[in-house]
Amino acid sequence: MTEQLRVPIQEAAKRGVSWLNETARDRRVLLTRFGRVDSVVDSAERLDQTAAKVEVASREVVGRFANLGLAKSPQWSLDEVCAKLGIEPERVRARARELG
């Protein structure tokens, strides 16, 4: 990834929105106030890529914890879980078929 650019908010305001937009196409812009990052301007493409990476990582974490939980806890059937929750198992199965 290209190095991020730190820009004071007042400087970005002087240069204008068009400059900020053009700059953000090439590199992430960190807008600072009193030396601290206050806001970030980034391209839509990079934001989409980052969101996709976060989604993949989230699924991986959830999957690993689910596997860990399965290995450490007793396994119940759907009927047993539904009985504990007071839910009709056939209704759950029907909904699962609807959702595909």
N, C-alpha and C positions, 0 to 999 in steps of 0.2 A: 504494500500500500504506500502511496505517496505520503510524504511527511505532512502532518497537519499544519495549518497556518493559524497562528494566534494573532488576533487583530482586536485592538480596543474598539468598543462599540462606537465611540465618537469618530474614530477614523473610518470605520465602515459606513457610518452615516454620511460623512463628508464625500466618500467615494460613490455612494449611491447603491440602490438595489440592483441595477444592471451589473455593476462591477461585482457585487457580492454573488449574484447568480452565476456569472461567468467563472468566477474563481472557484465556487463550490462544485462546478462541473469537473474540475481537475483535482481538487483536493478538499478535504474537510476543513471548514473554517470554524475556529473556536473564537467566539466573541467574548471579550474579557471586559470586566468592570473592576477597577482598582486591582488589576493584576490577576483576578480570579476568573475562571471560566464561568460565564453566565448563561450562554446559549451556544448551540451548535447548528451550523448550516451545512447541509450535505446534499449530494445529488439524490434524486429519486432512485436511480439505479443502484447506488451503493446502499441506500436504506433498504431496498428490496432484498439485496444480497445478504445484508446483515440479518434481516428478519428471517430469511430462509435458514441461515446458519443457526440462529437461536432456536427455531422450530425443530430442526434436526437434533440439536443438542438436548433440547427439552425432552423429546421423545426417547432419546438414548438414556437419559437420567431416569425418567419414569420407568422405562423398561427394565433397567438394572435394579431399581428399588423394588419393582413388582416381583422380579425373579428372586430377589433376596427375601422378600416377604413370603413368597410361596415356599421357599426352602426352609423357613424358620417357623412357619405356622401350620396348624392343621388345615387340611383342604376339605372344604365342604362342597356338596353338590348344590346346584341351583335350587333344588327343592328345599334343602336344609336352610339355605340363606333366606329364601322367600318366607319360609315358615317363621324364622326368627324376626323378620321384618314385617310380617303380616301382609304379604303381597301374594297375589295369585301367580304361581309359576307360569301358567299358560298365557297370562296377559304379558308377562315379560318376554316369553318366547315369540308371541305375536308381534310385539313391538320391535324385537330384534329382526324379525323377518321383514318388517316394513322398512327399517333403516338399512337393510341389506348387509 
